Amino acid sequence: MLKIRNHGDRNWSGVWLSAFLVACSIATATSGKTFVCYYQPSARVPISKIPANLCTHVVYAFAEASKNGITPARSSDLARYAEMVALKRLNPSLKVLVSLQNGFPAIVDGGVTAMQTFAKGAVSFLRKLQLDGVDFDWEFPSRTQKDGYMKLISIFRKTANVETALNGTSPLLLTMALTNNNYIAGWAYDMSVLTQNIDFATVMTYDFHVYNAKRDNVTGYNSPLVAPKGESTYLSTTGMLNFYLKAGLQRSKILMGVPTYGRSYTLADASKHGLHAPASARGAPGPAIHVHGVYIYQGICMALKSGATRIWDAASGVPYLYHNTAWVSYDDEQSIMGKCKWAVSSNLGGVGVWSLTLDDISGTCPGGPFPLLRTIKSCLG
Ligand SMILES: *[C@@H]1O[C@H](CO)[C@@H](O)[C@H](O)[C@H]1NC(C)=O
């Protein structure tokens, strides 16, 4: 069973006051939507190729959470952070963050003292490198680690605020990546702690289906807007965003996660190429990168150019393609525009994309580099 925080016992004046405050914060939030672009370091997409004016925030993925703060994943990353910060010369309002994925369990298990040491070290690391904030992407705390993670989040916020007050600097951002799984979301986070302490969170509304011989052995959508008939609503973008809204995470702090990559399958029988068709394996590597089961957007465009068939599923708001025994669920300009419009009309805080690196920078797709990121930017305005 999911534990959802119950606000039913609040008195009415409190309800009206908070409704008023929510209305105010929504009114100010509409002046500019957030567009977070996660960046994976890649020789194919060096930082010099990152457009400084497309995203409002770029997030370097990943560094490690460590005892004394933040540790770069590789020693060469320090120079890359600096290069990313230098993009702010081209766009002074761009925010540059670093995302932390591993290392949280040891800090949380160490109790309040370890959490404070981490927070102080992380704040001074961010300031030293002129970064604008940090993104927490622990995948994922267990039931028994939840309270510690929530404590860590409030300790980091407090530590960052103290430093801001002391030095008169602009506040550091604290952002998150949240699970696409309703069970995990139900045990891993306290929505009111998140609302009180973070600036915003990207819900990772993708990877809903990834080929697995025992569990996911038919074709399925990576990131449908709406779940196909017969599937749980929680296996979809709107289903999970509505889950977080209902669970009480503040609307204006929720970003819709959008993928720029597809997930591929090998069809068991080339003549059965619809949704939920039998699959025998992950797809062979896509034409653009050598990873089983993944097509970056450039690979999608190459496949379509070489004769793959595209099918648009209007009910789910996403396309798929097939070619011989290859089958790929992906996102394109049409699906991303539809998703982004849903995010805007639902008054969410914006969109977070995984990832900038996997969009087409080669010009293989029509219309020039970064077609998917440009679609999101034009939708968010
Ligand atoms: C295919 O997946 C289903 C669950 O969706 C499972 O019950 C079945 O055993 C799987 N088939 C094989 C051959 O593993």
Ligand as a Chemical Component Dictionary entry (heavy atoms), coordinates in Angstrom:
data_LIG
# 
_chem_comp.id                   LIG 
_chem_comp.type                 NON-POLYMER 
_chem_comp.pdbx_formal_charge   0 
_chem_comp.three_letter_code    LIG 
# 
loop_
_chem_comp_atom.comp_id 
_chem_comp_atom.atom_id 
_chem_comp_atom.alt_atom_id 
_chem_comp_atom.type_symbol 
_chem_comp_atom.charge 
_chem_comp_atom.model_Cartn_x 
_chem_comp_atom.model_Cartn_y 
_chem_comp_atom.model_Cartn_z 
_chem_comp_atom.pdbx_ordinal 
LIG C1 C1 C 0 7.364  -13.233 -20.373 1  
LIG O1 O1 O 0 6.926  -12.302 -19.411 2  
LIG C2 C2 C 0 5.818  -12.716 -18.621 3  
LIG C3 C3 C 0 5.458  -11.573 -17.702 4  
LIG O2 O2 O 0 5.119  -10.413 -18.416 5  
LIG C4 C4 C 0 6.146  -13.983 -17.883 6  
LIG O3 O3 O 0 5.016  -14.404 -17.173 7  
LIG C5 C5 C 0 6.636  -15.040 -18.830 8  
LIG O4 O4 O 0 7.056  -16.165 -18.104 9  
LIG C6 C6 C 0 7.779  -14.526 -19.668 10 
LIG N1 N1 N 0 8.189  -15.520 -20.664 11 
LIG C7 C7 C 0 9.365  -16.145 -20.603 12 
LIG C8 C8 C 0 9.626  -17.099 -21.733 13 
LIG O5 O5 O 0 10.184 -15.954 -19.722 14 
# 
loop_
_chem_comp_bond.comp_id 
_chem_comp_bond.atom_id_1 
_chem_comp_bond.atom_id_2 
_chem_comp_bond.value_order 
_chem_comp_bond.pdbx_ordinal 
LIG C1 O1 SING 1  
LIG C1 C6 SING 2  
LIG O1 C2 SING 3  
LIG C2 C3 SING 4  
LIG C2 C4 SING 5  
LIG C3 O2 SING 6  
LIG C4 O3 SING 7  
LIG C4 C5 SING 8  
LIG C5 O4 SING 9  
LIG C5 C6 SING 10 
LIG C6 N1 SING 11 
LIG N1 C7 SING 12 
LIG C7 C8 SING 13 
LIG C7 O5 DOUB 14 
# 
